[in-house]
Amino acid sequence: MTQHDVSFASQIDWSAFRAEMPVVKRWLYLDHAAVAPLPASARDAISDWANEAASDGDTAWPRWKAAVDRLRGKAAALIGAAPEEVAIIKNTTEGINIIALGYPWQKGDNVVLPADEFPTNQYPWIQLASQGVEVRRIEPGCPGRLYDAIREACDGHTRIITISWVNYATGFRVDLDRLAELARDVGALLFVDAIQGLGVFPLDVRQIPIDFLAADGHKWLLGPEGAGLFFCRHNHLERLRPVGIGWNSVVHASDYSRIELNLKPSVARYEGGSYNMVGVIGLEASLSLLQSFGVQRLASRILEVTDWACELLRQHGARIHSERDGEHRSGIVSFEFPGVDPALARRRCLEHGVVLSSRGGRLRISPHAYNTEEDIERLIEALTLIRKQGG
Protein backbone atom coordinates (compact mmCIF):
# COMPACT_ATOMS: atom_id res chain seq x y z
CA MET A 1 0.00 0.00 0.00
CA THR A 2 1.58 3.24 -1.13
CA GLN A 3 1.71 6.65 0.51
CA HIS A 4 -0.65 7.80 -2.25
CA ASP A 5 -3.18 5.20 -1.11
CA VAL A 6 -2.98 6.45 2.47
CA SER A 7 -3.27 10.10 1.41
CA PHE A 8 -6.34 9.17 -0.62
CA ALA A 9 -8.06 8.03 2.56
CA SER A 10 -7.79 11.50 4.09
CA GLN A 11 -9.78 12.91 1.17
CA ILE A 12 -12.82 10.81 2.07
CA ASP A 13 -15.46 12.11 4.47
CA TRP A 14 -15.53 9.47 7.19
CA SER A 15 -18.19 11.23 9.24
CA ALA A 16 -20.91 8.94 7.85
CA PHE A 17 -19.05 5.94 9.23
CA ARG A 18 -18.52 7.66 12.58
CA ALA A 19 -22.23 8.48 12.72
CA GLU A 20 -22.88 4.73 12.46
CA MET A 21 -20.96 4.07 15.70
CA PRO A 22 -22.98 4.92 18.84
CA VAL A 23 -19.94 4.08 20.98
CA VAL A 24 -18.35 7.45 20.17
CA LYS A 25 -20.96 9.24 22.29
CA ARG A 26 -19.47 7.74 25.43
CA TRP A 27 -16.05 6.27 24.68
CA LEU A 28 -12.89 6.87 22.75
CA TYR A 29 -12.75 3.30 21.47
CA LEU A 30 -9.34 2.05 20.36
CA ASP A 31 -9.74 -1.66 21.05
CA HIS A 32 -11.12 -3.25 17.88
CA ALA A 33 -8.50 -6.00 18.07
CA ALA A 34 -10.32 -7.22 21.21
CA VAL A 35 -14.11 -6.94 20.92
CA ALA A 36 -15.52 -4.21 18.69
CA PRO A 37 -18.63 -2.14 19.39
CA LEU A 38 -21.62 -2.72 17.12
CA PRO A 39 -22.61 -0.23 14.42
CA ALA A 40 -26.13 1.16 14.65
CA SER A 41 -27.17 -0.82 11.58
CA ALA A 42 -26.13 -4.11 13.22
CA ARG A 43 -27.85 -3.14 16.48
CA ASP A 44 -31.06 -2.33 14.62
CA ALA A 45 -30.95 -5.55 12.59
CA ILE A 46 -30.56 -7.58 15.79
CA SER A 47 -33.36 -5.64 17.47
CA ASP A 48 -35.64 -6.29 14.50
CA TRP A 49 -34.79 -9.99 14.67
CA ALA A 50 -35.56 -10.13 18.39
CA ASN A 51 -38.93 -8.47 17.88
CA GLU A 52 -39.73 -10.83 15.04
CA ALA A 53 -38.64 -13.89 17.04
CA ALA A 54 -40.86 -12.78 19.92
CA SER A 55 -43.92 -12.05 17.79
CA ASP A 56 -43.66 -14.67 15.02
CA GLY A 57 -41.52 -17.52 16.34
CA ASP A 58 -40.21 -19.94 13.74
CA THR A 59 -42.67 -18.80 11.09
CA ALA A 60 -39.94 -16.26 10.27
CA TRP A 61 -37.21 -18.93 9.97
CA PRO A 62 -37.15 -18.93 6.13
CA ARG A 63 -36.33 -15.21 6.22
CA TRP A 64 -33.59 -15.80 8.77
CA LYS A 65 -32.13 -18.62 6.68
CA ALA A 66 -32.00 -16.20 3.74
CA ALA A 67 -29.77 -13.99 5.89
CA VAL A 68 -27.39 -16.94 6.36
CA ASP A 69 -27.14 -17.35 2.60
CA ARG A 70 -26.62 -13.62 2.07
CA LEU A 71 -23.87 -13.59 4.68
CA ARG A 72 -22.18 -16.54 3.02
CA GLY A 73 -22.26 -14.73 -0.32
CA LYS A 74 -20.89 -11.50 1.14
CA ALA A 75 -18.16 -13.34 3.03
CA ALA A 76 -17.18 -15.21 -0.12
CA ALA A 77 -17.04 -11.96 -2.10
CA LEU A 78 -14.90 -10.41 0.62
CA ILE A 79 -12.12 -12.95 0.09
CA GLY A 80 -12.66 -13.81 -3.57
CA ALA A 81 -13.95 -17.31 -2.86
CA ALA A 82 -16.92 -19.21 -4.24
CA PRO A 83 -19.89 -19.38 -1.83
CA GLU A 84 -19.52 -23.17 -1.86
CA GLU A 85 -16.09 -22.73 -0.27
CA VAL A 86 -17.40 -20.81 2.77
CA ALA A 87 -19.11 -22.01 5.94
CA ILE A 88 -20.70 -19.84 8.60
CA ILE A 89 -19.14 -20.83 11.93
CA LYS A 90 -19.24 -19.64 15.54
CA ASN A 91 -15.62 -18.55 15.94
CA THR A 92 -12.03 -18.95 14.80
CA THR A 93 -11.51 -21.82 17.21
CA GLU A 94 -14.19 -23.84 15.47
CA GLY A 95 -12.54 -23.25 12.09
CA ILE A 96 -9.10 -24.29 13.33
CA ASN A 97 -10.51 -27.46 14.86
CA ILE A 98 -12.20 -28.41 11.59
CA ILE A 99 -8.69 -28.74 10.15
CA ALA A 100 -6.85 -30.01 13.21
CA LEU A 101 -9.40 -32.77 13.85
CA GLY A 102 -10.25 -33.49 10.22
CA TYR A 103 -6.87 -33.73 8.51
CA PRO A 104 -5.69 -37.34 7.81
CA TRP A 105 -2.65 -37.25 10.08
CA GLN A 106 -0.01 -39.94 10.14
CA LYS A 107 2.42 -40.61 12.95
CA GLY A 108 5.55 -38.51 12.35
CA ASP A 109 3.73 -35.63 10.62
CA ASN A 110 4.39 -32.11 11.89
CA VAL A 111 2.78 -28.68 12.03
CA VAL A 112 4.83 -25.47 11.94
CA LEU A 113 3.72 -22.25 13.61
CA PRO A 114 5.20 -19.18 15.32
CA ALA A 115 5.49 -19.54 19.10
CA ASP A 116 3.79 -16.18 19.67
CA GLU A 117 0.49 -17.16 18.05
CA PHE A 118 -2.73 -16.50 19.94
CA PRO A 119 -3.60 -19.56 22.09
CA THR A 120 -6.49 -20.47 19.78
CA ASN A 121 -3.95 -21.18 17.04
CA GLN A 122 -1.80 -23.34 19.29
CA TYR A 123 -3.90 -25.62 21.51
CA PRO A 124 -5.79 -27.49 18.74
CA TRP A 125 -2.47 -28.43 17.14
CA ILE A 126 -0.68 -29.22 20.41
CA GLN A 127 -3.34 -31.77 21.32
CA LEU A 128 -2.42 -33.75 18.19
CA ALA A 129 0.58 -35.12 20.09
CA SER A 130 -1.58 -38.09 21.06
CA GLN A 131 -1.69 -39.00 17.36
CA GLY A 132 2.07 -38.75 16.98
CA VAL A 133 1.98 -35.31 15.36
CA GLU A 134 4.78 -32.92 16.27
CA VAL A 135 4.13 -29.21 16.70
CA ARG A 136 7.16 -27.13 15.81
CA ARG A 137 6.79 -23.76 17.54
CA ILE A 138 9.40 -21.42 16.16
CA GLU A 139 10.86 -18.34 17.82
CA PRO A 140 11.18 -15.92 14.90
CA GLY A 141 13.06 -13.24 16.80
CA CYS A 142 12.98 -10.11 14.66
CA PRO A 143 9.97 -9.95 12.29
CA GLY A 144 12.15 -10.08 9.18
CA ARG A 145 13.47 -13.44 10.33
CA LEU A 146 10.01 -15.04 10.40
CA TYR A 147 9.91 -16.45 6.88
CA ASP A 148 13.37 -18.01 7.04
CA ALA A 149 12.57 -19.50 10.45
CA ILE A 150 9.41 -21.11 9.10
CA ARG A 151 11.22 -22.54 6.10
CA GLU A 152 14.01 -23.96 8.26
CA ALA A 153 11.47 -25.66 10.54
CA CYS A 154 9.77 -27.45 7.65
CA ASP A 155 10.78 -30.83 6.25
CA GLY A 156 9.26 -33.64 4.21
CA HIS A 157 6.83 -34.43 7.03
CA THR A 158 5.42 -30.90 7.40
CA ARG A 159 1.74 -31.08 6.52
CA ILE A 160 0.42 -27.69 7.62
CA ILE A 161 1.89 -24.25 8.25
CA THR A 162 -0.52 -22.28 10.44
CA ILE A 163 -0.20 -18.57 11.16
CA SER A 164 -2.12 -15.40 11.97
CA TRP A 165 -2.39 -12.90 9.15
CA VAL A 166 -1.87 -10.17 11.77
CA ASN A 167 -0.23 -10.94 15.10
CA TYR A 168 -2.62 -10.05 17.92
CA ALA A 169 0.07 -8.57 20.19
CA THR A 170 2.55 -6.89 17.83
CA GLY A 171 0.36 -6.07 14.86
CA PHE A 172 2.87 -7.60 12.42
CA ARG A 173 1.00 -8.37 9.17
CA VAL A 174 2.59 -11.26 7.32
CA ASP A 175 3.07 -11.42 3.56
CA LEU A 176 0.56 -14.11 2.61
CA ASP A 177 1.89 -14.30 -0.95
CA ARG A 178 5.31 -15.17 0.36
CA LEU A 179 3.96 -17.68 2.86
CA ALA A 180 1.78 -19.39 0.27
CA GLU A 181 4.80 -19.73 -2.02
CA LEU A 182 6.87 -21.06 0.87
CA ALA A 183 4.18 -23.64 1.70
CA ARG A 184 4.08 -24.83 -1.91
CA ASP A 185 7.87 -25.10 -1.99
CA VAL A 186 7.94 -27.41 1.05
CA GLY A 187 4.82 -29.36 0.09
CA ALA A 188 2.67 -28.13 2.99
CA LEU A 189 -0.79 -26.60 3.23
CA LEU A 190 -1.31 -23.08 4.59
CA PHE A 191 -3.91 -22.24 7.25
CA VAL A 192 -4.52 -18.56 8.06
CA ASP A 193 -6.14 -17.17 11.20
CA ALA A 194 -7.44 -13.99 9.59
CA ILE A 195 -9.34 -12.46 12.49
CA GLN A 196 -7.04 -9.43 12.96
CA GLY A 197 -7.15 -8.29 9.35
CA LEU A 198 -10.25 -9.61 7.65
CA GLY A 199 -12.59 -6.95 6.35
CA VAL A 200 -10.15 -4.07 6.62
CA PHE A 201 -7.23 -5.34 4.52
CA PRO A 202 -7.57 -6.79 1.03
CA LEU A 203 -7.36 -10.56 0.63
CA ASP A 204 -8.20 -12.47 -2.54
CA VAL A 205 -7.83 -16.24 -2.40
CA ARG A 206 -7.98 -16.34 -6.20
CA GLN A 207 -4.65 -14.51 -6.21
CA ILE A 208 -3.11 -15.89 -3.01
CA PRO A 209 -3.39 -19.70 -2.89
CA ILE A 210 -3.94 -20.17 0.81
CA ASP A 211 -5.68 -23.45 1.58
CA PHE A 212 -7.77 -22.72 4.68
CA LEU A 213 -8.88 -19.61 6.56
CA ALA A 214 -10.98 -18.87 9.63
CA ALA A 215 -12.10 -15.71 11.39
CA ASP A 216 -14.96 -14.68 13.58
CA GLY A 217 -16.55 -11.31 13.13
CA HIS A 218 -16.43 -9.52 16.48
CA LYS A 219 -13.24 -7.56 15.87
CA TRP A 220 -12.54 -5.57 12.69
CA LEU A 221 -15.74 -6.81 11.02
CA LEU A 222 -17.73 -5.05 13.79
CA GLY A 223 -20.10 -7.98 14.26
CA PRO A 224 -21.44 -9.63 17.42
CA GLU A 225 -19.58 -12.48 19.03
CA GLY A 226 -20.48 -15.99 17.91
CA ALA A 227 -20.51 -15.63 14.12
CA GLY A 228 -17.66 -15.91 11.66
CA LEU A 229 -16.52 -17.65 8.52
CA PHE A 230 -14.44 -20.62 7.47
CA PHE A 231 -12.85 -21.02 4.04
CA CYS A 232 -11.68 -24.31 2.59
CA ARG A 233 -10.45 -24.47 -0.97
CA HIS A 234 -12.82 -26.79 -2.79
CA ASN A 235 -10.18 -29.30 -3.88
CA HIS A 236 -9.38 -30.00 -0.20
CA LEU A 237 -12.95 -30.74 0.87
CA GLU A 238 -12.80 -34.51 0.50
CA ARG A 239 -9.36 -34.67 2.09
CA LEU A 240 -10.76 -33.67 5.48
CA ARG A 241 -12.65 -36.07 7.72
CA PRO A 242 -15.97 -34.39 8.45
CA VAL A 243 -16.28 -33.13 12.02
CA GLY A 244 -19.15 -31.42 13.81
CA ILE A 245 -21.66 -33.28 11.65
CA GLY A 246 -25.36 -32.80 12.31
CA TRP A 247 -28.75 -32.52 10.65
CA ASN A 248 -27.64 -29.45 8.71
CA SER A 249 -24.60 -31.19 7.18
CA VAL A 250 -26.47 -33.31 4.67
CA VAL A 251 -28.04 -32.53 1.31
CA HIS A 252 -31.52 -33.38 2.62
CA ALA A 253 -31.13 -31.21 5.72
CA SER A 254 -34.84 -30.49 6.15
CA ASP A 255 -35.97 -34.11 5.78
CA TYR A 256 -35.51 -35.27 9.37
CA SER A 257 -37.00 -38.72 8.80
CA ARG A 258 -34.43 -39.62 6.15
CA ILE A 259 -31.27 -40.91 7.80
CA GLU A 260 -28.64 -41.04 5.09
CA LEU A 261 -25.13 -39.62 5.44
CA ASN A 262 -25.11 -37.78 2.14
CA LEU A 263 -22.97 -34.76 2.98
CA LYS A 264 -23.39 -31.44 1.26
CA PRO A 265 -20.85 -31.10 -1.58
CA SER A 266 -19.74 -27.76 -0.13
CA VAL A 267 -18.03 -26.37 2.94
CA ALA A 268 -21.49 -25.79 4.40
CA ARG A 269 -21.32 -29.44 5.56
CA TYR A 270 -19.41 -28.08 8.57
CA GLU A 271 -22.30 -25.91 9.73
CA GLY A 272 -23.72 -28.95 11.51
CA GLY A 273 -26.66 -27.72 13.53
CA SER A 274 -28.68 -24.60 14.22
CA TYR A 275 -27.22 -21.22 13.39
CA ASN A 276 -26.53 -18.40 15.81
CA MET A 277 -29.12 -16.22 14.08
CA VAL A 278 -28.39 -13.20 16.27
CA GLY A 279 -24.74 -13.34 15.23
CA VAL A 280 -25.52 -14.02 11.59
CA ILE A 281 -27.97 -11.15 11.24
CA GLY A 282 -25.73 -8.69 13.08
CA LEU A 283 -22.62 -9.71 11.13
CA GLU A 284 -24.41 -9.43 7.81
CA ALA A 285 -25.43 -5.86 8.64
CA SER A 286 -21.91 -4.94 9.77
CA LEU A 287 -20.35 -6.50 6.69
CA SER A 288 -22.74 -4.58 4.46
CA LEU A 289 -21.65 -1.35 6.14
CA LEU A 290 -17.95 -2.10 5.66
CA GLN A 291 -18.42 -3.15 2.05
CA SER A 292 -20.18 0.14 1.33
CA PHE A 293 -16.84 1.88 1.99
CA GLY A 294 -14.62 -0.73 0.32
CA VAL A 295 -11.79 -2.72 1.85
CA GLN A 296 -9.03 -0.77 0.13
CA ARG A 297 -10.36 2.53 1.48
CA LEU A 298 -10.75 1.09 4.96
CA ALA A 299 -7.18 -0.23 4.88
CA SER A 300 -5.81 3.12 3.76
CA ARG A 301 -7.72 4.98 6.45
CA ILE A 302 -6.69 2.61 9.25
CA LEU A 303 -3.03 2.91 8.24
CA GLU A 304 -3.40 6.68 8.14
CA VAL A 305 -4.87 6.79 11.67
CA THR A 306 -2.26 4.42 13.10
CA ASP A 307 0.52 6.40 11.43
CA TRP A 308 -0.81 9.52 13.16
CA ALA A 309 -0.83 7.62 16.43
CA CYS A 310 2.75 6.42 16.06
CA GLU A 311 3.96 9.93 15.21
CA LEU A 312 2.29 11.53 18.22
CA LEU A 313 3.27 8.72 20.57
CA ARG A 314 6.92 9.03 19.54
CA GLN A 315 6.77 12.81 20.08
CA HIS A 316 5.80 12.08 23.68
CA GLY A 317 8.58 9.59 24.26
CA ALA A 318 6.76 6.34 23.52
CA ARG A 319 8.61 3.35 22.13
CA ILE A 320 6.72 1.68 19.29
CA HIS A 321 7.07 -2.10 19.13
CA SER A 322 4.99 -2.68 16.00
CA GLU A 323 6.37 -2.87 12.47
CA ARG A 324 5.46 0.42 10.79
CA ASP A 325 7.15 0.12 7.43
CA GLY A 326 5.54 -1.07 4.21
CA GLU A 327 3.08 -3.92 3.92
CA HIS A 328 3.74 -5.32 7.39
CA ARG A 329 1.78 -2.50 9.04
CA SER A 330 -1.69 -3.18 10.40
CA GLY A 331 -4.35 -1.61 12.58
CA ILE A 332 -2.58 -2.74 15.76
CA VAL A 333 0.04 -0.59 17.46
CA SER A 334 1.95 -1.98 20.46
CA PHE A 335 3.92 0.54 22.49
CA GLU A 336 5.49 1.49 25.81
CA PHE A 337 4.67 4.92 27.24
CA PRO A 338 7.39 6.21 29.58
CA GLY A 339 6.46 6.35 33.22
CA VAL A 340 3.25 4.38 32.70
CA ASP A 341 2.53 0.81 33.86
CA PRO A 342 0.56 -0.88 31.02
CA ALA A 343 -1.93 -2.86 33.12
CA LEU A 344 -2.60 0.06 35.45
CA ALA A 345 -2.75 2.52 32.56
CA ARG A 346 -5.46 0.47 30.85
CA ARG A 347 -7.65 0.70 33.95
CA ARG A 348 -6.91 4.39 34.40
CA CYS A 349 -7.66 5.09 30.74
CA LEU A 350 -11.14 3.68 31.23
CA GLU A 351 -11.69 6.31 33.91
CA HIS A 352 -10.88 8.90 31.24
CA GLY A 353 -13.25 7.30 28.72
CA VAL A 354 -10.46 5.73 26.64
CA VAL A 355 -10.62 2.04 25.73
CA LEU A 356 -7.41 0.19 24.83
CA SER A 357 -5.65 -3.04 25.81
CA SER A 358 -2.57 -4.31 27.58
CA ARG A 359 -0.90 -7.24 25.83
CA GLY A 360 2.49 -8.81 26.51
CA GLY A 361 3.49 -6.14 29.01
CA ARG A 362 2.76 -3.28 26.60
CA LEU A 363 -0.14 -1.05 25.72
CA ARG A 364 -2.01 -1.83 22.51
CA ILE A 365 -4.31 0.38 20.48
CA SER A 366 -6.34 -0.76 17.49
CA PRO A 367 -8.32 2.11 15.95
CA HIS A 368 -10.82 1.63 13.13
CA ALA A 369 -11.53 3.80 10.11
CA TYR A 370 -14.08 5.96 11.96
CA ASN A 371 -11.47 7.11 14.50
CA THR A 372 -10.00 10.56 13.97
CA GLU A 373 -6.85 12.54 14.56
CA GLU A 374 -8.66 14.23 17.44
CA ASP A 375 -9.20 10.80 18.98
CA ILE A 376 -5.46 10.17 18.91
CA GLU A 377 -4.77 13.55 20.51
CA ARG A 378 -7.24 12.67 23.27
CA LEU A 379 -5.40 9.38 23.83
CA ILE A 380 -2.12 11.25 24.26
CA GLU A 381 -3.74 13.68 26.70
CA ALA A 382 -5.06 10.80 28.81
CA LEU A 383 -1.71 8.97 28.88
CA THR A 384 0.16 12.17 29.70
CA LEU A 385 -2.20 12.92 32.58
CA ILE A 386 -1.91 9.37 33.92
CA ARG A 387 1.88 9.69 33.83
CA LYS A 388 1.74 12.96 35.76
CA GLN A 389 -0.49 11.32 38.35
CA GLY A 390 2.02 8.53 38.81
CA GLY A 391 0.25 5.89 36.68
C-alpha distance (Angstrom), angle and dihedral (degrees) to the residues before:
residue distance angle dihedral
M1 . . .
T2 3.78 . .
Q3 3.79 131.0 .
H4 3.81 86.3 -110.0
D5 3.80 89.4 59.4
V6 3.80 91.3 51.9
S7 3.81 92.7 46.4
F8 3.80 88.7 51.3
A9 3.80 89.5 60.6
S10 3.80 91.7 60.4
Q11 3.81 89.5 58.7
I12 3.80 91.9 62.3
D13 3.80 121.3 89.2
W14 3.80 103.1 -122.7
S15 3.80 94.2 179.3
A16 3.82 91.4 99.6
F17 3.79 89.6 58.8
R18 3.80 91.7 46.3
A19 3.80 89.8 50.5
E20 3.81 87.2 58.0
M21 3.82 91.5 60.4
P22 3.83 113.1 77.8
V23 3.81 89.5 -176.1
V24 3.82 91.1 78.5
K25 3.81 90.5 70.2
R26 3.79 90.4 68.8
W27 3.80 110.0 14.0
L28 3.75 143.0 39.7
Y29 3.79 93.1 -134.2
L30 3.80 116.1 -157.9
D31 3.80 100.0 151.7
H32 3.80 107.1 90.4
A33 3.80 90.6 132.1
A34 3.83 86.7 67.9
V35 3.81 113.0 38.5
A36 3.79 117.8 -28.8
P37 3.80 126.2 -142.1
L38 3.80 116.8 -111.7
P39 3.80 121.8 -105.5
A40 3.79 116.1 -122.3
S41 3.80 90.8 -109.2
A42 3.82 91.6 57.1
R43 3.81 91.6 45.6
D44 3.80 90.9 51.2
A45 3.80 93.3 46.9
I46 3.80 90.5 52.0
S47 3.80 91.4 46.5
D48 3.81 90.5 51.1
W49 3.81 89.7 50.1
A50 3.80 92.0 50.4
N51 3.79 91.9 50.7
E52 3.78 90.8 47.8
A53 3.81 92.7 47.4
A54 3.80 89.8 51.0
S55 3.80 95.9 47.0
D56 3.82 102.6 33.4
G57 3.80 107.6 22.6
D58 3.78 115.9 -164.9
T59 3.80 93.7 -16.3
A60 3.82 83.4 88.6
W61 3.83 93.7 52.1
P62 3.84 95.1 102.7
R63 3.81 89.0 58.0
W64 3.79 90.9 48.5
K65 3.80 91.4 49.1
A66 3.82 88.1 53.5
A67 3.81 87.3 58.8
V68 3.82 89.1 55.5
D69 3.79 90.2 54.4
R70 3.80 92.4 46.2
L71 3.79 90.8 50.5
R72 3.79 90.8 49.9
G73 3.80 90.2 51.9
K74 3.80 93.5 47.8
A75 3.80 92.1 46.5
A76 3.79 90.8 49.8
A77 3.81 91.2 49.7
L78 3.79 89.9 49.2
I79 3.81 92.2 61.9
G80 3.80 100.3 27.5
A81 3.80 94.4 -109.5
A82 3.78 131.4 134.7
P83 3.83 113.6 -103.1
E84 3.81 87.8 -118.8
E85 3.81 88.3 63.6
V86 3.82 94.6 57.5
A87 3.80 131.3 78.7
I88 3.79 126.6 -171.6
I89 3.81 107.0 -126.3
K90 3.80 137.6 173.7
N91 3.80 99.6 -115.2
T92 3.79 147.2 -25.7
T93 3.79 91.1 -86.2
E94 3.78 90.8 61.6
G95 3.80 91.1 51.3
I96 3.80 93.4 49.7
N97 3.79 91.3 49.3
I98 3.81 91.6 52.1
I99 3.80 86.4 65.1
A100 3.79 99.9 34.0
L101 3.81 93.0 50.4
G102 3.79 97.4 33.7
Y103 3.80 104.0 47.0
P104 3.86 114.4 101.8
W105 3.79 96.6 -116.0
Q106 3.77 123.6 -170.1
K107 3.78 126.0 -159.4
G108 3.81 108.3 -89.6
D109 3.82 95.5 31.3
N110 3.80 117.8 129.0
V111 3.78 141.2 -155.3
V112 3.81 122.3 -148.2
L113 3.79 123.2 -150.6
P114 3.82 139.9 148.5
A115 3.80 113.5 -92.9
D116 3.81 91.9 -130.1
E117 3.80 95.5 62.0
F118 3.80 118.7 130.0
P119 3.84 109.5 -90.2
T120 3.81 91.2 -108.2
N121 3.80 88.6 65.9
Q122 3.80 93.2 49.2
Y123 3.81 111.9 41.2
P124 3.84 98.4 58.2
W125 3.81 89.6 54.3
I126 3.81 95.8 41.3
Q127 3.79 91.0 56.5
L128 3.82 89.1 61.1
A129 3.81 88.1 78.9
S130 3.80 87.7 93.3
Q131 3.82 87.2 65.0
G132 3.79 93.1 50.3
V133 3.81 94.3 -101.3
E134 3.79 116.6 143.6
V135 3.80 121.1 -142.9
R136 3.78 112.0 -150.2
R137 3.80 107.5 -158.2
I138 3.77 108.4 -168.9
E139 3.79 127.8 -156.2
P140 3.81 102.2 -141.4
G141 3.79 96.1 -172.7
C142 3.79 106.9 -166.4
P143 3.84 113.6 26.0
G144 3.80 93.2 -115.8
R145 3.79 89.0 60.2
L146 3.81 93.5 58.5
Y147 3.80 99.2 91.8
D148 3.80 95.1 47.3
A149 3.80 90.6 46.7
I150 3.80 91.2 53.1
R151 3.79 92.5 48.4
E152 3.81 92.4 48.7
A153 3.81 90.9 51.4
C154 3.80 93.1 54.1
D155 3.78 125.5 88.0
G156 3.79 138.8 159.0
H157 3.80 90.7 -66.3
T158 3.82 96.5 53.5
R159 3.79 106.9 116.6
I160 3.80 103.0 168.9
I161 3.79 136.3 22.5
T162 3.80 108.6 -160.6
I163 3.80 124.3 -170.1
S164 3.79 144.6 150.5
W165 3.78 115.7 -106.3
V166 3.82 87.3 -140.4
N167 3.79 121.0 21.3
Y168 3.80 109.5 -121.2
A169 3.82 95.1 -139.8
T170 3.81 105.1 35.1
G171 3.79 101.9 26.6
F172 3.82 91.9 -130.7
R173 3.83 107.6 160.0
V174 3.78 111.4 -152.2
D175 3.79 124.8 -139.3
L176 3.80 101.1 -110.0
D177 3.81 92.2 -170.3
R178 3.77 90.2 58.3
L179 3.80 93.3 44.9
A180 3.79 92.9 48.6
E181 3.80 89.8 51.6
L182 3.80 90.4 47.5
A183 3.82 91.1 50.9
R184 3.80 91.4 51.1
D185 3.80 90.9 48.7
V186 3.82 92.5 55.4
G187 3.81 95.3 38.3
A188 3.82 95.9 -113.2
L189 3.79 133.7 129.4
L190 3.81 121.3 -117.9
F191 3.80 123.0 -131.3
V192 3.81 118.1 -171.7
D193 3.79 126.8 -160.5
A194 3.80 96.0 -153.2
I195 3.79 100.8 176.4
Q196 3.82 96.5 113.2
G197 3.79 95.9 52.2
L198 3.77 110.3 22.7
G199 3.77 114.7 118.8
V200 3.79 96.5 14.4
F201 3.81 101.6 56.0
P202 3.80 124.4 49.3
L203 3.80 118.2 -103.1
D204 3.80 125.2 169.5
V205 3.80 116.5 -179.8
R206 3.80 89.0 -164.9
Q207 3.79 87.6 66.8
I208 3.82 100.3 31.4
P209 3.82 110.8 48.7
I210 3.77 99.5 -144.6
D211 3.79 112.0 156.7
F212 3.80 104.6 -147.9
L213 3.80 136.0 13.1
A214 3.79 136.2 179.5
A215 3.79 134.6 -178.4
D216 3.75 136.6 153.8
G217 3.75 119.9 -140.0
H218 3.80 107.7 -124.7
K219 3.80 97.1 95.5
W220 3.82 124.1 47.8
L221 3.81 92.3 -5.5
L222 3.84 88.3 62.8
G223 3.80 93.5 -136.4
P224 3.81 131.0 136.5
E225 3.77 120.5 -89.5
G226 3.79 117.0 -90.6
A227 3.81 102.0 46.8
G228 3.78 129.6 86.0
L229 3.76 143.7 126.1
F230 3.78 139.8 -96.0
F231 3.80 124.3 -158.4
C232 3.78 124.4 -160.8
R233 3.77 120.0 174.1
H234 3.79 106.1 -117.5
N235 3.80 96.1 -121.2
H236 3.83 89.6 61.0
L237 3.80 96.4 52.6
E238 3.79 97.4 94.8
R239 3.79 92.1 42.5
L240 3.80 91.7 68.6
R241 3.79 122.9 76.6
P242 3.80 105.6 -125.0
V243 3.80 113.5 -108.4
G244 3.79 130.8 -178.0
I245 3.79 90.6 30.6
G246 3.80 119.0 176.9
W247 3.78 143.7 143.6
N248 3.80 91.3 -60.8
S249 3.82 93.8 55.2
V250 3.78 97.3 74.5
V251 3.78 132.9 77.6
H252 3.82 91.8 -116.6
A253 3.81 93.2 49.3
S254 3.81 95.7 152.5
D255 3.82 95.6 48.2
Y256 3.80 99.4 85.0
S257 3.80 95.0 174.9
R258 3.80 93.3 59.1
I259 3.79 109.8 83.6
E260 3.78 106.2 -168.2
L261 3.81 124.3 131.6
N262 3.78 96.1 -132.5
L263 3.79 101.2 146.8
K264 3.77 122.5 -151.0
P265 3.82 110.1 -96.9
S266 3.80 89.4 -127.5
V267 3.79 139.7 66.3
A268 3.81 87.4 -94.4
R269 3.83 85.9 85.0
Y270 3.82 85.5 84.0
E271 3.79 93.7 61.0
G272 3.80 88.4 84.2
G273 3.77 106.5 172.8
S274 3.78 141.4 3.6
Y275 3.78 119.7 -18.5
N276 3.77 126.8 -119.2
M277 3.80 90.6 -115.5
V278 3.80 93.7 -176.3
G279 3.79 89.9 56.4
V280 3.79 94.1 42.6
I281 3.79 94.9 50.7
G282 3.79 93.8 44.6
L283 3.81 93.5 46.5
E284 3.78 92.6 48.6
A285 3.80 90.1 54.4
S286 3.81 92.6 47.2
L287 3.79 92.3 47.2
S288 3.80 90.4 50.7
L289 3.79 89.4 53.9
L290 3.80 93.3 50.3
Q291 3.79 93.1 45.7
S292 3.80 89.9 53.4
F293 3.82 87.5 66.5
G294 3.81 97.0 38.6
V295 3.78 128.3 -121.6
Q296 3.80 95.2 -105.9
R297 3.80 91.9 54.5
L298 3.79 91.7 46.5
A299 3.80 90.9 50.5
S300 3.79 92.3 49.7
R301 3.78 92.4 48.7
I302 3.81 94.7 47.6
L303 3.81 91.0 50.4
E304 3.79 89.4 48.4
V305 3.82 92.4 52.4
T306 3.80 93.9 45.3
D307 3.80 90.7 47.6
W308 3.81 88.3 54.6
A309 3.78 89.0 49.6
C310 3.80 93.9 50.8
E311 3.80 91.8 48.5
L312 3.80 94.1 51.0
L313 3.79 93.8 41.7
R314 3.81 91.1 52.7
Q315 3.81 90.3 49.1
H316 3.80 87.5 58.8
G317 3.78 94.7 48.7
A318 3.80 100.4 -95.0
R319 3.78 120.8 150.3
I320 3.80 112.2 -135.4
H321 3.80 114.9 -145.0
S322 3.81 97.8 -178.2
E323 3.79 125.0 93.1
R324 3.80 106.3 -104.8
D325 3.78 102.6 175.7
G326 3.79 126.2 95.7
E327 3.78 125.4 -39.9
H328 3.80 95.4 -13.6
R329 3.81 91.9 74.8
S330 3.79 119.5 104.6
G331 3.79 141.0 167.8
I332 3.81 91.7 -81.1
V333 3.79 122.0 89.5
S334 3.81 119.6 -174.7
F335 3.79 116.2 -166.5
E336 3.79 148.4 155.3
F337 3.80 117.9 -128.9
P338 3.82 112.5 -154.6
G339 3.76 115.4 -110.2
V340 3.80 93.3 10.5
D341 3.81 126.9 109.8
P342 3.85 106.5 -140.5
A343 3.81 99.2 -140.5
L344 3.80 93.0 44.1
A345 3.80 92.1 42.9
R346 3.79 91.3 55.6
R347 3.80 90.8 56.0
R348 3.79 92.4 44.0
C349 3.80 91.4 48.7
L350 3.79 89.4 58.1
E351 3.79 88.0 58.3
H352 3.81 86.9 57.1
G353 3.81 92.7 48.1
V354 3.82 94.5 -104.8
V355 3.81 119.8 129.7
L356 3.81 119.3 -157.8
S357 3.81 137.7 130.4
S358 3.77 141.5 -112.6
R359 3.80 113.7 -138.2
G360 3.79 129.0 169.3
G361 3.79 93.6 -7.3
R362 3.81 93.5 -53.1
L363 3.76 137.8 91.2
R364 3.79 117.2 -103.1
I365 3.78 129.4 -161.4
S366 3.79 125.1 -173.5
P367 3.81 111.8 -178.3
H368 3.80 123.1 -173.9
A369 3.78 129.9 -141.1
Y370 3.81 93.7 -87.8
N371 3.82 92.1 60.7
T372 3.78 116.5 101.0
E373 3.77 141.5 -150.3
E374 3.80 87.3 -103.8
D375 3.80 88.4 57.9
I376 3.79 90.2 56.1
E377 3.81 91.4 48.9
R378 3.80 89.0 52.1
L379 3.82 89.7 51.9
I380 3.80 90.3 53.7
E381 3.81 91.0 48.6
A382 3.80 91.2 52.4
L383 3.81 94.0 47.9
T384 3.80 91.9 46.1
L385 3.80 91.3 51.2
I386 3.80 92.1 47.6
R387 3.81 89.3 51.6
K388 3.80 91.3 51.3
Q389 3.79 89.8 50.3
G390 3.77 90.8 53.4
G391 3.82 97.7 -101.0
